[in-house]
Amino acid sequence: VQLQASGGGLVQAGGSLRLSCAARGRTLGSWNMGWFRQAPGKEREFATGISWSGGHTNYADSVKGRFTISRDIDTVYLQMNSLKPEDTAVYYCAAARRYSYLADEYDYWGQGTLVTVSS
């Protein structure tokens, strides 16, 4: 499945952004979806995931209470509120056959979208 992420940009601390990740030419179907992020000079890390049915979600402690993942038939969303400078990163969406927080479990990745939070 081809994934297209969008919605990144520059925002001030305390602001909000909504990222989208669309499956190109098809639905997300039974894929479990996740958002990962990679800050400059750091390793890629799990931010949040949602099961194929939408019935299960999980969040990294660093984003819990501020980020919300959701999905519909062909798009997964990441609503990010109360953004902090440390949220600055390239955000990647990914699809996995198994519901997981491990990057190695994900089979397909979007191209990434840059989020920059200024202080």
C-alpha positions in Angstrom: 0.0 0.0 0.0 1.3 3.5 -0.9 1.0 6.1 1.8 1.0 9.8 1.4 1.5 12.0 4.5 0.6 15.7 4.6 -0.2 18.5 7.0 3.2 19.3 8.5 4.4 22.9 8.9 5.6 25.5 11.3 3.6 26.3 14.4 4.3 28.1 17.7 4.5 26.3 21.0 1.1 25.6 22.3 -0.5 25.4 18.9 -2.1 22.6 17.0 -1.6 20.7 13.7 -3.4 17.9 12.1 -1.5 15.4 10.0 -3.1 13.1 7.4 -1.9 9.9 5.8 -3.9 8.7 2.8 -3.7 5.3 1.1 -3.2 6.1 -2.5 -5.7 4.5 -4.8 -7.1 2.1 -2.2 -8.5 1.9 1.3 -6.6 1.2 4.4 -8.6 -2.0 4.8 -7.3 -4.3 7.5 -3.9 -2.5 8.0 -3.0 -1.4 11.5 -1.6 2.1 11.3 1.1 4.0 13.2 2.7 7.4 13.4 6.4 7.6 14.1 8.7 10.6 14.3 12.4 11.3 13.9 13.9 14.4 15.4 17.2 15.8 14.1 20.1 13.7 15.3 17.8 11.2 17.0 16.4 7.7 16.2 13.0 7.2 14.8 10.5 6.7 17.6 6.9 5.4 18.0 4.4 8.2 18.6 1.0 6.4 18.3 -0.8 3.5 16.7 -4.4 2.5 15.9 -5.7 -1.0 15.1 -7.3 -1.8 11.8 -10.8 -1.6 13.3 -10.0 1.7 15.2 -11.0 0.0 18.4 -7.5 0.1 19.9 -5.1 2.9 20.2 -1.8 3.5 22.1 0.4 6.4 22.7 4.0 7.1 23.7 4.1 8.7 27.1 5.6 11.8 25.5 2.5 12.5 23.5 -0.2 11.0 25.7 -3.0 13.5 26.4 -1.9 15.9 23.6 -2.1 13.8 20.4 -5.0 11.8 19.1 -4.9 9.2 16.3 -8.0 8.4 14.3 -8.9 6.8 11.0 -11.5 6.4 8.4 -11.8 4.1 5.3 -8.8 5.5 3.5 -7.0 8.0 5.8 -5.4 8.0 9.2 -5.1 11.3 11.1 -3.0 12.7 13.9 -4.4 15.6 15.8 -1.6 17.3 17.7 -2.4 19.8 20.4 -0.4 21.7 22.9 2.7 21.3 20.7 6.1 21.7 22.3 9.5 22.5 20.7 10.5 18.9 21.5 7.8 17.7 19.1 9.8 19.0 16.2 10.5 16.1 13.9 9.7 14.5 10.6 6.5 12.5 11.1 6.0 9.2 9.3 2.9 7.2 8.9 3.2 3.4 8.5 1.1 0.3 7.9 1.5 -3.0 9.6 -0.2 -6.4 9.5 0.3 -6.7 13.3 -0.8 -4.1 15.8 2.5 -3.0 17.2 4.6 -0.1 18.5 7.8 -1.6 16.9 9.0 0.0 13.7 10.3 -3.4 12.4 6.7 -4.6 12.4 5.6 -2.0 9.9 5.6 -3.0 6.2 4.9 0.2 4.4 5.9 3.8 5.1 4.9 7.2 3.9 7.4 9.8 2.9 7.3 11.9 6.0 6.1 15.3 6.8 8.1 17.9 8.7 6.6 19.5 11.9 8.5 22.4 13.4 7.4 23.9 16.7 9.0 27.2 17.6 9.4 28.4 21.2 
